């Protein structure tokens, strides 16, 4: 069980168990209230789903602390999109790459990820800063920047990597590597080096000529957006690598 602050993106992992109950969730809610009071947080709302484990005692404990509980709609995960996104990030960056042995190991891994997420992982919403570690000011000494010593710290055997003081040192390449793994390598079985080179060449052409990029206004690096037209147009889809990659083209 975890909560995240929308403004700062700070996450708090409250606990984990194999058999969660309403009483266990209520106790974690009380622990959360004490943590927020010690941190001086002025939280006013808590968004949760409609799981039956969130009992009336849980809502009453938060209400006594001045926190209003807001339940999400049925089958509307976007009402709690920030938390849902964090769960996806935790699975993709940690749990899918770690073999968990027992509850103690799980709690240790989650604590390491919590520290990494709050203190080192860059966030686009925070302009690539971390929730508990802001970016250095623009007036930094140029001599100090030129002699900046960047070292990588590995956590959990290399599953998590955090370069101190420079989260944006190579953000574009790291982002591309993440996209390559998520869109291609995690979904295909590589047979040999020749197969890998062929797959990477196809993905390179797709990324440069067809894949939309948000920073380019959804254009591709080597293919600008077409001029807008009012008439109906016909679009066809071309599949590559057995349907793993889809490309769309306008028919003249």
MARBA-3410 file (N, C-alpha, C, O; in Angstrom, 1 decimal):
252
0.8,-1.2,0.0,0.0,0.0,0.0,0.9,1.2,0.0,1.8,1.3,0.8 ~ 0.6,2.2,-0.9,1.4,3.4,-1.0,0.5,4.6,-1.3,-0.6,4.4,-1.8 ~ 1.0,5.8,-1.0,0.3,7.0,-1.3,1.3,7.9,-2.0,2.5,7.8,-1.8 ~ 0.8,8.9,-2.8,1.7,9.8,-3.5,1.1,11.2,-3.4,-0.2,11.4,-3.5 ~ 1.9,12.2,-3.1,1.4,13.6,-3.1,1.4,14.2,-4.5,2.4,14.1,-5.2
0.3,14.7,-4.9,0.1,15.2,-6.3,1.0,16.4,-6.6,1.6,16.5,-7.7 ~ 1.2,17.3,-5.6,2.0,18.5,-5.9,3.5,18.2,-6.0,4.1,18.7,-6.9 ~ 4.0,17.4,-5.1,5.5,17.2,-5.1,5.9,15.9,-5.7,7.0,15.7,-6.0 ~ 4.9,15.0,-6.0,5.2,13.6,-6.5,5.9,12.7,-5.5,6.5,11.7,-5.9 ~ 6.0,13.1,-4.2,6.6,12.3,-3.2,5.8,11.1,-2.9,4.6,11.2,-2.7
6.4,9.9,-2.9,5.6,8.7,-2.6,6.0,8.2,-1.3,7.1,8.3,-0.8 ~ 5.0,7.6,-0.6,5.2,7.0,0.7,4.7,5.6,0.6,3.5,5.3,0.4 ~ 5.6,4.6,0.8,5.2,3.2,0.8,4.9,2.8,2.2,5.8,2.8,3.1 ~ 3.6,2.5,2.5,3.1,2.3,3.9,3.4,0.9,4.4,3.6,0.7,5.6 ~ 3.3,-0.1,3.5,3.5,-1.5,3.9,3.1,-2.5,2.8,2.6,-2.1,1.8
3.3,-3.7,3.1,3.0,-4.8,2.1,2.7,-6.1,2.9,3.4,-6.3,3.9 ~ 1.7,-6.8,2.5,1.4,-8.0,3.1,0.7,-9.0,2.1,0.2,-8.5,1.1 ~ 0.8,-10.3,2.4,0.2,-11.2,1.5,-1.3,-11.3,1.6,-2.1,-11.5,0.7 ~ -1.8,-11.0,2.8,-3.3,-11.1,3.1,-3.7,-9.8,3.7,-3.8,-9.7,5.0 ~ -4.0,-8.8,2.9,-4.5,-7.5,3.4,-5.9,-7.6,4.0,-6.7,-8.3,3.4
-6.2,-6.9,5.1,-7.5,-6.9,5.7,-7.9,-5.4,5.9,-7.0,-4.5,5.8 ~ -9.1,-5.2,6.3,-9.6,-3.9,6.6,-8.9,-3.3,7.8,-8.6,-2.1,7.9 ~ -8.6,-4.1,8.8,-7.9,-3.7,10.0,-6.5,-3.3,9.7,-6.0,-2.3,10.2 ~ -5.9,-4.0,8.9,-4.5,-3.7,8.5,-4.4,-2.4,7.7,-3.5,-1.6,8.0 ~ -5.4,-2.2,6.8,-5.4,-0.9,6.0,-5.7,0.3,7.0,-5.1,1.3,6.8
-6.6,0.1,7.9,-6.9,1.2,8.9,-5.7,1.6,9.7,-5.5,2.7,9.9 ~ -4.9,0.6,10.1,-3.7,0.9,10.9,-2.7,1.6,10.0,-2.0,2.5,10.5 ~ -2.6,1.2,8.8,-1.7,2.0,7.9,-2.1,3.4,7.7,-1.3,4.3,7.5 ~ -3.5,3.6,7.7,-4.0,5.0,7.6,-3.6,5.8,8.8,-3.3,7.0,8.6 ~ -3.7,5.2,10.0,-3.3,5.9,11.2,-1.8,6.3,11.1,-1.3,7.4,11.5
-1.0,5.3,10.6,0.5,5.6,10.5,0.7,6.7,9.5,1.6,7.5,9.7 ~ 0.0,6.7,8.4,0.1,7.8,7.4,-0.2,9.2,8.1,0.5,10.1,7.8 ~ -1.2,9.2,8.9,-1.6,10.5,9.5,-0.5,11.0,10.4,-0.1,12.2,10.4 ~ 0.2,10.1,11.2,1.3,10.5,12.0,2.5,11.0,11.2,3.1,11.9,11.6 ~ 2.7,10.3,10.1,3.8,10.7,9.2,3.6,12.1,8.6,4.5,12.9,8.5
2.4,12.4,8.2,2.0,13.7,7.6,2.1,14.8,8.7,2.6,15.9,8.4 ~ 1.7,14.5,9.9,1.8,15.5,11.0,3.3,15.8,11.3,3.6,16.9,11.6 ~ 4.1,14.8,11.4,5.5,15.0,11.6,6.2,15.8,10.5,7.1,16.6,10.8 ~ 5.8,15.6,9.3,6.4,16.3,8.2,5.8,17.7,8.0,6.2,18.4,7.1 ~ 4.7,18.0,8.7,4.1,19.3,8.6,3.3,19.4,7.3,3.1,20.5,6.8
2.8,18.3,6.8,2.1,18.3,5.5,0.6,18.7,5.8,0.0,18.3,6.8 ~ 0.1,19.6,4.9,-1.3,20.0,5.1,-2.2,19.4,4.0,-2.9,20.0,3.3 ~ -2.2,18.1,4.0,-3.0,17.3,3.1,-4.5,17.5,3.4,-4.9,17.4,4.6 ~ -5.3,17.7,2.4,-6.7,18.0,2.6,-7.6,16.9,2.0,-8.7,16.6,2.5 ~ -7.1,16.1,1.0,-7.9,15.1,0.3,-7.1,13.9,0.2,-5.8,13.9,0.1
-7.7,12.7,0.1,-7.1,11.5,-0.2,-8.0,10.7,-1.2,-9.2,10.5,-0.9 ~ -7.5,10.4,-2.4,-8.2,9.7,-3.4,-7.9,8.2,-3.3,-6.8,7.8,-3.3 ~ -9.0,7.5,-3.3,-8.8,6.0,-3.2,-9.9,5.3,-4.1,-10.9,6.0,-4.5 ~ -9.7,4.1,-4.3,-10.7,3.3,-5.1,-11.7,2.8,-4.2,-11.8,3.1,-3.0 ~ -12.6,1.9,-4.7,-13.7,1.4,-3.9,-13.5,0.0,-3.4,-14.4,-0.8,-3.2
-12.3,-0.3,-3.1,-12.0,-1.6,-2.5,-12.6,-1.8,-1.2,-12.7,-0.8,-0.4 ~ -13.2,-3.0,-0.9,-13.9,-3.2,0.4,-13.0,-3.1,1.6,-13.5,-3.0,2.7 ~ -11.7,-3.2,1.4,-10.7,-3.2,2.5,-10.6,-1.8,3.1,-10.2,-1.6,4.2 ~ -11.1,-0.8,2.3,-11.1,0.6,2.9,-12.4,0.7,3.7,-13.5,1.0,3.1 ~ -12.4,0.4,5.0,-13.6,0.4,5.8,-14.0,1.7,6.3,-13.3,2.7,6.0
-15.1,1.8,7.0,-15.6,3.1,7.5,-14.6,3.6,8.6,-14.5,4.8,8.8 ~ -13.9,2.7,9.3,-12.9,3.1,10.3,-11.7,3.8,9.6,-11.2,4.8,10.2 ~ -11.4,3.4,8.4,-10.3,4.1,7.7,-10.7,5.5,7.3,-9.9,6.4,7.6 ~ -11.9,5.6,6.8,-12.4,7.0,6.4,-12.6,7.8,7.7,-12.3,9.0,7.6 ~ -13.0,7.3,8.8,-13.2,8.0,10.0,-11.9,8.5,10.6,-11.8,9.7,11.0
-10.9,7.7,10.5,-9.5,8.1,11.0,-9.0,9.3,10.2,-8.4,10.2,10.8 ~ -9.2,9.3,8.9,-8.7,10.4,8.1,-9.6,11.6,8.3,-9.1,12.8,8.3 ~ -10.9,11.4,8.5,-11.8,12.6,8.7,-11.4,13.3,10.0,-11.5,14.5,10.1 ~ -11.1,12.5,11.0,-10.7,13.1,12.3,-9.4,14.0,12.2,-9.2,14.9,12.9 ~ -8.6,13.6,11.2,-7.3,14.4,10.9,-7.6,15.5,10.0,-6.6,16.2,9.6
-8.8,15.8,9.5,-9.1,16.9,8.6,-8.9,16.5,7.2,-8.7,17.4,6.3 ~ -8.8,15.2,6.8,-8.6,14.8,5.4,-9.9,14.2,4.9,-10.4,13.3,5.4 ~ -10.3,14.7,3.8,-11.5,14.3,3.2,-11.2,13.2,2.2,-10.3,13.3,1.4 ~ -12.0,12.1,2.3,-11.7,10.9,1.4,-12.6,11.1,0.1,-13.8,11.3,0.2 ~ -12.0,10.9,-1.0,-12.7,11.0,-2.3,-12.5,9.7,-3.0,-11.4,9.2,-3.2
-13.6,9.0,-3.3,-13.6,7.7,-3.9,-13.7,7.9,-5.4,-14.4,8.7,-5.9 ~ -13.0,7.0,-6.2,-13.0,7.1,-7.6,-14.3,6.5,-8.2,-14.9,5.7,-7.5 ~ -14.6,6.8,-9.4,-15.8,6.2,-10.0,-15.5,4.8,-10.4,-14.4,4.3,-10.4 ~ -16.5,4.1,-10.7,-16.4,2.7,-11.1,-15.8,2.6,-12.5,-16.3,3.2,-13.5 ~ -14.7,1.8,-12.6,-14.0,1.7,-13.9,-13.5,3.0,-14.5,-13.6,3.2,-15.7
-13.1,3.9,-13.6,-12.5,5.2,-14.1,-11.2,5.3,-13.5,-11.0,6.1,-12.5 ~ -10.1,4.6,-13.9,-8.8,4.7,-13.3,-8.2,6.1,-13.5,-7.3,6.4,-12.7 ~ -8.6,6.9,-14.4,-8.0,8.2,-14.6,-8.4,9.2,-13.5,-7.7,10.2,-13.4 ~ -9.3,8.8,-12.7,-9.6,9.7,-11.6,-8.5,9.7,-10.5,-8.4,10.6,-9.7 ~ -7.7,8.6,-10.6,-6.5,8.5,-9.7,-5.3,8.2,-10.6,-4.5,7.3,-10.3
-5.1,9.0,-11.7,-4.1,8.7,-12.7,-2.7,8.8,-12.2,-1.9,8.0,-12.6 ~ -2.4,9.7,-11.3,-1.0,9.8,-10.8,-0.6,8.6,-10.0,0.5,8.1,-10.2 ~ -1.5,8.1,-9.2,-1.2,6.9,-8.4,-1.1,5.7,-9.3,-0.2,4.8,-9.2 ~ -2.0,5.6,-10.3,-2.0,4.4,-11.2,-0.7,4.5,-12.0,-0.1,3.4,-12.3 ~ -0.2,5.7,-12.4,1.1,5.8,-13.1,2.2,5.3,-12.3,3.2,4.7,-12.8
2.2,5.7,-11.0,3.3,5.2,-10.1,3.3,3.7,-10.0,4.4,3.1,-10.0 ~ 2.2,3.1,-9.9,2.1,1.6,-9.8,2.7,1.0,-11.0,3.4,0.0,-11.0 ~ 2.4,1.6,-12.2,3.0,1.1,-13.4,4.5,1.2,-13.5,5.2,0.3,-13.9 ~ 5.0,2.4,-13.0,6.4,2.6,-12.9,7.1,1.6,-12.0,8.2,1.1,-12.3 ~ 6.5,1.4,-10.8,7.1,0.5,-9.9,7.1,-0.9,-10.4,8.1,-1.6,-10.2
6.1,-1.3,-11.2,6.2,-2.7,-11.8,7.2,-2.7,-12.9,8.0,-3.7,-12.9 ~ 7.2,-1.7,-13.8,8.1,-1.8,-14.9,9.6,-1.6,-14.5,10.5,-2.3,-15.1 ~ 9.9,-0.8,-13.6,11.3,-0.5,-13.2,11.8,-1.4,-12.1,13.1,-1.4,-11.9 ~ 11.0,-2.0,-11.3,11.5,-2.8,-10.2,10.9,-4.2,-10.2,11.7,-5.1,-10.3 ~ 9.6,-4.4,-10.0,9.1,-5.7,-9.7,9.2,-6.6,-10.9,9.4,-7.8,-10.7
9.1,-6.1,-12.1,9.3,-7.0,-13.3,10.7,-7.4,-13.5,11.0,-8.3,-14.3 ~ 11.6,-6.8,-12.8,13.1,-7.1,-13.0,13.7,-7.8,-11.7,14.9,-8.0,-11.7 ~ 12.9,-8.0,-10.7,13.4,-8.6,-9.5,12.6,-9.8,-9.1,11.4,-9.9,-9.1 ~ 13.4,-10.8,-8.7,12.7,-12.1,-8.2,12.6,-11.9,-6.7,13.6,-11.9,-5.9 ~ 11.4,-11.7,-6.2,11.1,-11.5,-4.8,11.0,-12.9,-4.1,10.3,-13.8,-4.5
11.8,-13.0,-3.0,11.8,-14.2,-2.2,10.8,-14.3,-1.1,10.1,-15.3,-1.0 ~ 10.6,-13.2,-0.4,9.6,-13.3,0.7,9.2,-11.9,1.0,9.6,-10.9,0.3 ~ 8.4,-11.7,2.0,7.9,-10.4,2.4,9.0,-9.4,2.8,8.9,-8.3,2.5 ~ 9.9,-9.9,3.6,11.1,-9.1,4.0,11.8,-8.6,2.8,12.2,-7.4,2.8 ~ 12.1,-9.4,1.9,12.8,-9.0,0.7,12.0,-7.9,-0.1,12.5,-7.0,-0.6
10.7,-8.2,-0.2,9.8,-7.2,-0.9,9.8,-5.8,-0.2,9.9,-4.8,-0.9 ~ 9.7,-5.8,1.1,9.8,-4.5,1.8,11.1,-3.8,1.6,11.2,-2.6,1.4 ~ 12.2,-4.6,1.6,13.5,-4.0,1.4,13.6,-3.4,0.0,14.1,-2.3,-0.2 ~ 13.1,-4.1,-1.0,13.2,-3.6,-2.4,12.3,-2.4,-2.5,12.7,-1.4,-3.2 ~ 11.1,-2.4,-1.9,10.3,-1.2,-2.0,10.8,0.0,-1.3,10.7,1.1,-1.8
11.5,-0.2,-0.2,12.1,0.9,0.5,13.3,1.5,-0.3,13.4,2.8,-0.4 ~ 14.0,0.7,-1.0,15.1,1.2,-1.9,14.5,2.0,-3.0,15.0,3.0,-3.4 ~ 13.4,1.4,-3.6,12.8,2.2,-4.7,12.2,3.5,-4.2,12.2,4.5,-5.0 ~ 11.6,3.5,-3.0,11.0,4.7,-2.5,12.1,5.8,-2.4,11.9,7.0,-2.7 ~ 13.3,5.4,-1.8,14.4,6.4,-1.7,14.9,6.8,-3.0,15.1,8.0,-3.2
15.0,5.9,-4.0,15.4,6.3,-5.3,14.4,7.2,-6.0,14.8,8.2,-6.7 ~ 13.2,6.9,-5.9,12.1,7.6,-6.6,12.0,9.0,-6.0,11.9,10.0,-6.8 ~ 12.1,9.2,-4.7,12.0,10.5,-4.1,13.3,11.3,-4.2,13.2,12.6,-4.2 ~ 14.4,10.7,-4.2,15.6,11.5,-4.1,16.4,11.6,-5.3,17.3,12.5,-5.4 ~ 16.2,10.7,-6.4,17.1,10.7,-7.5,16.3,10.7,-8.9,16.8,11.3,-9.8
15.2,10.0,-8.9,14.6,9.8,-10.2,14.0,11.1,-10.8,13.2,11.7,-10.1 ~ 14.4,11.5,-12.0,13.8,12.7,-12.5,12.4,12.6,-12.9,11.9,11.5,-13.3 ~ 11.6,13.7,-12.8,10.2,13.7,-13.1,9.9,14.8,-14.1,10.3,16.0,-13.9 ~ 9.2,14.5,-15.2,8.9,15.5,-16.2,8.0,16.6,-15.6,8.2,17.8,-16.0 ~ 7.1,16.3,-14.8,6.2,17.3,-14.2,7.0,18.3,-13.4,6.6,19.5,-13.3
8.1,17.8,-12.7,9.0,18.7,-11.9,10.1,19.3,-12.7,11.1,19.7,-12.1 ~ 10.0,19.3,-14.0,11.1,19.8,-14.9,12.4,19.0,-14.7,13.5,19.6,-14.6 ~ 12.3,17.7,-14.6,13.4,16.7,-14.4,14.0,16.8,-13.1,15.1,16.2,-12.9 ~ 13.4,17.4,-12.1,13.9,17.4,-10.7,13.3,16.1,-10.0,12.4,15.5,-10.5 ~ 13.8,15.8,-8.8,13.3,14.8,-8.0,12.4,15.4,-6.9,12.6,16.5,-6.6
11.4,14.6,-6.4,10.5,15.2,-5.4,11.2,15.8,-4.2,10.8,16.9,-3.7 ~ 12.3,15.2,-3.7,13.0,15.7,-2.5,14.4,16.3,-2.9,15.2,16.5,-2.0 ~ 14.6,16.5,-4.2,16.0,17.0,-4.6,15.8,17.9,-5.8,15.7,17.5,-6.9 ~ 15.7,19.2,-5.5,15.5,20.2,-6.6,16.7,20.3,-7.5,17.8,19.9,-7.1 ~ 16.5,20.8,-8.7,17.7,21.1,-9.6,18.5,22.2,-9.1,18.0,23.1,-8.4
19.8,22.2,-9.4,20.6,23.4,-9.0,20.2,24.7,-9.7,19.6,24.6,-10.8 ~ 20.4,25.8,-9.1,20.0,27.1,-9.7,20.8,27.4,-11.0,21.8,26.8,-11.2 ~ 20.2,28.2,-11.8,20.8,28.6,-13.1,22.1,29.3,-13.0,22.9,29.4,-13.9 ~ 22.4,29.9,-11.8,23.6,30.7,-11.6,24.8,29.9,-11.1,25.6,30.5,-10.4 ~ 24.8,28.6,-11.4,25.9,27.8,-10.9,27.2,28.2,-11.5,27.3,28.7,-12.6
28.3,28.0,-10.8,29.6,28.4,-11.2,30.0,27.6,-12.4,30.0,26.3,-12.4 ~ 30.4,28.3,-13.5,30.8,27.6,-14.8,32.0,26.7,-14.6,32.1,25.6,-15.1 ~ 33.0,27.1,-13.8,34.1,26.3,-13.5,33.8,25.0,-12.8,34.4,24.0,-13.0 ~ 32.8,25.1,-11.9,32.4,24.0,-11.1,31.7,23.0,-12.1,31.8,21.8,-11.9 ~ 30.9,23.5,-13.0,30.2,22.6,-14.0,31.2,21.9,-14.9,31.0,20.8,-15.2
32.2,22.7,-15.3,33.2,22.1,-16.2,33.9,20.9,-15.5,34.4,20.0,-16.2 ~ 34.1,21.0,-14.2,34.9,20.0,-13.5,33.9,19.1,-12.7,34.3,18.5,-11.7 ~ 32.7,19.0,-13.1,31.7,18.2,-12.4,32.1,16.7,-12.5,32.3,16.2,-13.6 ~ 32.1,16.1,-11.3,32.5,14.6,-11.2,31.1,13.9,-11.1,30.5,14.0,-10.0 ~ 30.8,13.1,-12.1,29.5,12.4,-12.0,29.8,10.9,-11.9,30.6,10.3,-12.6
29.2,10.3,-10.9,29.4,8.9,-10.6,28.0,8.2,-10.5,27.1,8.8,-10.0 ~ 27.9,7.0,-10.9,26.7,6.3,-10.8,26.6,5.4,-9.6,27.6,4.7,-9.3 ~ 25.5,5.5,-8.9,25.2,4.6,-7.7,24.2,3.6,-8.1,23.1,3.9,-8.5 ~ 24.5,2.3,-7.9,23.6,1.2,-8.2,22.9,0.8,-7.0,23.5,0.7,-5.9 ~ 21.6,0.4,-7.1,20.9,-0.1,-6.0,20.2,-1.4,-6.4,19.9,-1.6,-7.6
20.1,-2.3,-5.5,19.4,-3.6,-5.7,20.2,-4.4,-6.8,19.5,-4.9,-7.7 ~ 21.5,-4.4,-6.7,22.2,-5.2,-7.7,22.3,-4.6,-9.1,22.5,-5.3,-10.1 ~ 22.0,-3.3,-9.2,22.1,-2.6,-10.6,20.7,-2.4,-11.2,20.6,-1.9,-12.3 ~ 19.6,-2.9,-10.5,18.3,-2.6,-11.1,18.0,-1.2,-11.1,17.4,-0.7,-12.1 ~ 18.4,-0.4,-10.1,18.2,1.0,-10.0,19.5,1.7,-10.1,20.4,1.3,-9.4
19.6,2.7,-11.0,20.8,3.5,-11.2,20.5,4.9,-11.0,19.6,5.5,-11.6 ~ 21.3,5.6,-10.1,21.1,7.0,-9.8,22.4,7.8,-9.9,23.3,7.6,-9.1 ~ 22.6,8.7,-10.9,23.7,9.5,-11.0,23.5,10.7,-10.1,22.6,11.5,-10.3 ~ 24.3,10.9,-9.0,24.1,12.0,-8.1,24.4,13.3,-8.7,25.4,13.4,-9.5 ~ 23.6,14.3,-8.4,23.8,15.7,-8.8,23.6,16.0,-10.3,23.7,17.1,-10.7
23.3,14.9,-11.1,23.1,15.2,-12.5,22.1,14.3,-13.1,22.4,13.4,-13.9 ~ 20.8,14.4,-12.7,19.8,13.5,-13.2,19.5,13.8,-14.7,18.9,12.9,-15.4 ~ 19.9,15.0,-15.2,19.6,15.3,-16.6,20.9,15.1,-17.5,20.9,15.6,-18.6 ~ 21.9,14.4,-16.9,23.1,14.4,-17.7,23.0,13.7,-19.0,23.6,14.2,-20.0 ~ 22.2,12.7,-19.2,22.0,12.1,-20.5,20.5,11.6,-20.6,20.2,10.5,-21.0
19.6,12.6,-20.3,18.2,12.2,-20.2,17.6,11.8,-21.6,16.8,10.8,-21.6 ~ 18.0,12.4,-22.7,17.4,12.0,-24.0,17.8,10.5,-24.4,16.9,9.8,-24.8 ~ 19.1,10.2,-24.2,19.5,8.8,-24.5,18.8,7.8,-23.6,18.4,6.7,-24.0 ~ 18.8,8.1,-22.3,18.1,7.2,-21.3,16.7,7.0,-21.7,16.1,5.9,-21.5 ~ 16.0,8.1,-22.1,14.6,8.0,-22.5,14.4,7.1,-23.7,13.5,6.3,-23.8
15.4,7.3,-24.7,15.3,6.5,-25.9,15.5,5.0,-25.6,14.8,4.1,-26.1 ~ 16.5,4.7,-24.7,16.7,3.3,-24.3,15.5,2.7,-23.6,15.1,1.6,-23.9 ~ 14.8,3.5,-22.8,13.6,3.0,-22.1,12.5,2.7,-23.2,11.8,1.7,-23.1 ~ 12.4,3.6,-24.2,11.4,3.4,-25.2,11.7,2.2,-26.0,10.8,1.4,-26.4 ~ 13.0,2.0,-26.3,13.4,0.8,-27.1,13.1,-0.5,-26.4,12.6,-1.4,-27.0
13.4,-0.5,-25.1,13.1,-1.7,-24.3,11.6,-2.0,-24.2,11.2,-3.1,-24.4 ~ 10.9,-0.9,-23.9,9.4,-1.1,-23.7,8.7,-1.4,-24.9,7.8,-2.2,-24.9 ~ 9.1,-0.8,-26.1,8.3,-1.0,-27.3,8.8,-2.2,-28.2,8.1,-2.7,-29.0 ~ 10.1,-2.6,-27.9,10.6,-3.6,-28.8,11.2,-4.8,-28.1,10.7,-5.9,-28.2 ~ 12.3,-4.6,-27.3,13.1,-5.7,-26.8,12.4,-6.5,-25.8,12.6,-7.7,-25.7
11.5,-5.9,-25.0,10.7,-6.6,-24.0,9.6,-7.5,-24.6,9.0,-8.3,-23.9 ~ 9.4,-7.3,-25.9,8.3,-8.0,-26.6,8.7,-8.9,-27.7,7.9,-9.5,-28.4 ~ 10.0,-9.2,-27.8,10.5,-10.0,-28.9,11.6,-10.9,-28.4,12.4,-10.5,-27.5 ~ 11.7,-12.1,-28.9,12.8,-13.0,-28.5,13.9,-12.9,-29.5,13.7,-13.3,-30.7 ~ 15.1,-12.4,-29.1,16.2,-12.3,-30.0,16.9,-13.6,-30.1,17.3,-14.2,-29.1
17.2,-14.0,-31.3,17.8,-15.3,-31.6,19.3,-15.3,-31.6,20.0,-16.1,-30.9 ~ 19.9,-14.3,-32.3,21.3,-14.2,-32.4,21.7,-12.7,-32.7,20.8,-11.8,-32.7 ~ 23.0,-12.5,-32.8,23.4,-11.1,-33.1,22.9,-10.6,-34.4,22.5,-9.4,-34.5 ~ 22.8,-11.4,-35.4,22.3,-11.0,-36.7,20.9,-10.5,-36.6,20.4,-9.5,-37.2 ~ 20.1,-11.3,-35.9,18.7,-11.0,-35.7,18.5,-9.7,-34.9,17.7,-8.8,-35.2
19.4,-9.5,-33.9,19.3,-8.2,-33.1,19.7,-7.0,-34.0,19.0,-6.0,-33.9 ~ 20.7,-7.1,-34.8,21.0,-6.0,-35.7,19.9,-5.6,-36.7,19.6,-4.5,-36.9 ~ 19.2,-6.7,-37.2,18.1,-6.4,-38.1,17.0,-5.8,-37.4,16.4,-4.8,-38.0 ~ 16.6,-6.2,-36.2,15.5,-5.7,-35.5,15.8,-4.2,-35.1,15.0,-3.3,-35.2 ~ 17.1,-3.9,-34.7,17.4,-2.6,-34.3,17.4,-1.6,-35.5,17.0,-0.5,-35.4
17.8,-2.1,-36.7,17.8,-1.3,-37.9,16.4,-0.9,-38.3,16.1,0.2,-38.7 ~ 15.4,-1.9,-38.1,14.0,-1.6,-38.4,13.5,-0.6,-37.4,12.8,0.3,-37.8 ~ 13.8,-0.8,-36.2,13.3,0.2,-35.2,13.9,1.6,-35.4,13.3,2.6,-35.1 ~ 15.2,1.6,-35.8,15.8,2.9,-36.0,15.1,3.7,-37.1,14.8,4.9,-37.0 ~ 14.8,3.0,-38.2,14.0,3.6,-39.3,12.6,4.0,-38.8,12.1,5.1,-39.2
12.0,3.2,-38.1,10.6,3.5,-37.5,10.7,4.8,-36.6,9.9,5.6,-36.7 ~ 11.7,4.8,-35.7,11.8,5.9,-34.8,12.1,7.2,-35.5,11.6,8.3,-35.0 ~ 12.9,7.2,-36.5,13.3,8.4,-37.2,12.3,8.9,-38.2,12.2,10.1,-38.5 ~ 11.5,8.0,-38.8,10.7,8.4,-39.9,9.2,8.4,-39.6,8.4,9.0,-40.4 ~ 8.8,7.6,-38.6,7.3,7.4,-38.4,6.9,7.6,-37.0,5.8,8.1,-36.8
7.7,7.3,-36.0,7.2,7.4,-34.6,7.0,8.9,-34.2,8.0,9.7,-34.3 ~ 5.8,9.3,-33.8,5.6,10.7,-33.3,6.4,11.0,-32.0,6.5,10.1,-31.2 ~ 6.9,12.2,-31.9,7.6,12.7,-30.8,6.9,13.9,-30.2,6.6,14.8,-30.9 ~ 6.6,13.9,-28.9,5.9,15.0,-28.3,6.7,16.3,-28.4,6.1,17.3,-28.6 ~ 8.0,16.2,-28.2,8.8,17.4,-28.3,8.9,18.0,-29.7,9.2,19.2,-29.8
8.5,17.3,-30.7,8.5,17.8,-32.1,7.1,18.1,-32.5,6.8,18.1,-33.7 ~ 6.2,18.2,-31.6,4.8,18.4,-32.0,4.1,17.2,-32.7,3.3,17.4,-33.5 ~ 4.6,16.0,-32.3,4.1,14.8,-32.8,4.5,14.5,-34.2,4.0,13.7,-34.9 ~ 5.6,15.2,-34.6,6.2,14.9,-35.9,7.3,13.9,-35.7,7.7,13.6,-34.5 ~ 7.9,13.3,-36.7,9.0,12.4,-36.6,10.3,13.2,-36.9,10.2,14.2,-37.6
11.5,12.7,-36.4,12.7,13.4,-36.7,13.0,13.7,-38.1,13.5,14.8,-38.5 ~ 12.7,12.8,-39.0,13.0,12.9,-40.4,11.8,13.1,-41.3,11.9,12.9,-42.5 ~ 10.7,13.3,-40.7,9.4,13.4,-41.4,8.5,14.4,-40.8,7.9,14.2,-39.7 ~ 8.4,15.6,-41.4,7.5,16.7,-40.8,6.1,16.3,-41.0,5.7,15.5,-41.8 ~ 5.2,17.0,-40.2,3.8,16.7,-40.2,3.3,17.3,-41.6,3.7,18.3,-42.0
2.3,16.6,-42.2,1.7,17.1,-43.4,0.8,18.3,-43.1,0.3,18.5,-42.0 ~ 0.5,19.1,-44.1,-0.3,20.3,-44.0,-1.8,19.8,-43.7,-2.2,18.8,-44.3 ~ -2.5,20.5,-42.9,-3.9,20.1,-42.6,-4.8,20.2,-43.8,-4.6,21.1,-44.6 ~ -5.7,19.2,-43.9,-6.6,19.2,-45.1,-8.0,19.0,-44.5,-8.2,18.5,-43.4 ~ -9.0,19.5,-45.2,-10.4,19.4,-44.8,-11.1,18.2,-45.4,-12.0,17.7,-44.9
-10.6,17.8,-46.6,-11.2,16.7,-47.2,-10.9,15.4,-46.5,-10.0,15.3,-45.7 ~ -11.8,14.4,-46.7,-11.5,13.1,-46.1,-10.3,12.4,-46.8,-10.1,12.5,-48.0 ~ -9.5,11.8,-45.9,-8.3,11.2,-46.4,-8.3,9.7,-46.0,-9.0,9.3,-45.1 ~ -7.6,8.9,-46.8,-7.5,7.5,-46.5,-6.1,7.2,-45.9,-5.1,7.6,-46.5 ~ -6.1,6.4,-44.8,-4.9,6.1,-44.1,-4.8,4.6,-44.1,-5.7,3.9,-43.8
-3.6,4.1,-44.4,-3.3,2.6,-44.4,-2.3,2.4,-43.3,-1.5,3.2,-43.0 ~ -2.3,1.1,-42.8,-1.4,0.7,-41.8,-0.4,-0.3,-42.3,-0.9,-1.3,-43.0 ~ 0.9,-0.1,-42.0,1.9,-1.1,-42.4,2.5,-1.7,-41.1,2.9,-1.0,-40.2 ~ 2.6,-3.0,-41.0,3.1,-3.7,-39.9,4.5,-4.1,-40.1,4.8,-4.6,-41.2 ~ 5.4,-4.0,-39.1,6.7,-4.5,-39.2,7.0,-5.4,-38.0,6.4,-5.3,-37.0
7.9,-6.4,-38.2,8.3,-7.3,-37.2,7.1,-8.1,-36.7,6.9,-8.3,-35.5 ~ 6.3,-8.6,-37.6,5.2,-9.4,-37.3,4.1,-8.7,-36.5,3.3,-9.3,-35.8 ~ 4.0,-7.4,-36.8,2.9,-6.6,-36.1,3.4,-5.9,-34.8,2.5,-5.3,-34.2 ~ 4.6,-6.0,-34.5,5.1,-5.4,-33.3,5.2,-3.9,-33.4,5.0,-3.2,-32.4 ~ 5.5,-3.4,-34.6,5.5,-2.0,-34.9,4.5,-1.7,-36.0,4.4,-2.3,-37.0
3.7,-0.7,-35.7,2.7,-0.2,-36.7,3.1,1.2,-37.2,3.4,2.1,-36.5 ~ 2.9,1.3,-38.5,3.2,2.6,-39.2,2.0,3.0,-40.0,1.4,2.1,-40.7 ~ 1.6,4.2,-40.0,0.5,4.7,-40.7,0.9,5.7,-41.8,1.7,6.6,-41.5 ~ 0.3,5.6,-43.0,0.7,6.4,-44.1,-0.6,6.9,-44.8,-1.6,6.1,-44.9 ~ -0.5,8.1,-45.3,-1.7,8.6,-46.1,-1.6,8.2,-47.5,-0.5,8.2,-48.2
-2.7,7.7,-48.0,-2.8,7.3,-49.4,-3.2,8.5,-50.3,-4.1,9.2,-50.0 ~ -2.4,8.6,-51.4,-2.6,9.8,-52.3,-3.9,9.6,-53.0,-4.3,10.4,-53.9
END
